[in-house]
Amino acid sequence: MKAVAAVQRKTLVLAYTLWKNNTPYDRQHRAPATDNEKGQPLEAALNELA
């Protein structure tokens, strides 16, 4: 249940920051440079929650 709350909070903080700064969402922001790095941001976030 903690993981669900953490994801909800992260999503809410992102939405609030975009709204506050009047910035459009950019899916390519911090995009991995190579195919080998694609899974690393998610893995890093999951490790941070643990």
Secondary structure per residue as TSV (DSSP state, phi and psi in degrees):
chain	resnum	aa	ss	phi	psi
A	1	M	-	360.0	-30.6
A	2	K	H	-64.5	-36.4
A	3	A	H	-65.1	-40.0
A	4	V	H	-62.9	-44.7
A	5	A	H	-64.9	-36.9
A	6	A	H	-66.3	-41.5
A	7	V	H	-66.6	-41.2
A	8	Q	H	-62.0	-43.2
A	9	R	H	-64.7	-43.8
A	10	K	H	-62.3	-41.7
A	11	T	H	-64.8	-42.9
A	12	L	H	-64.9	-41.7
A	13	V	H	-63.3	-41.8
A	14	L	H	-61.7	-49.2
A	15	A	H	-61.7	-42.5
A	16	Y	H	-64.8	-42.0
A	17	T	H	-64.8	-43.1
A	18	L	H	-63.1	-41.5
A	19	W	H	-66.6	-44.5
A	20	K	H	-63.1	-40.4
A	21	N	H	-90.9	-0.6
A	22	N	T	52.9	49.2
A	23	T	-	-112.6	134.0
A	24	P	-	-73.0	152.8
A	25	Y	-	-73.1	130.2
A	26	D	-	-115.8	106.7
A	27	R	T	-65.0	-23.9
A	28	Q	T	-89.3	-0.7
A	29	H	T	-63.9	127.9
A	30	R	T	58.5	34.6
A	31	A	-	-70.5	144.8
A	32	P	-	-63.1	144.1
A	33	A	S	-76.4	-32.1
A	34	T	S	-131.1	168.6
A	35	D	G	-67.4	-26.1
A	36	N	G	-69.0	-22.9
A	37	E	G	-96.3	1.4
A	38	K	T	-59.0	-39.9
A	39	G	T	-86.8	-10.3
A	40	Q	H	-65.8	-41.9
A	41	P	H	-61.0	-40.0
A	42	L	H	-67.3	-43.7
A	43	E	H	-62.1	-40.6
A	44	A	H	-63.9	-39.8
A	45	A	H	-67.0	-39.4
A	46	L	H	-68.3	-37.7
A	47	N	H	-66.2	-35.1
A	48	E	H	-67.1	-33.4
A	49	L	H	-74.7	-25.6
A	50	A	-	-73.4	360.0
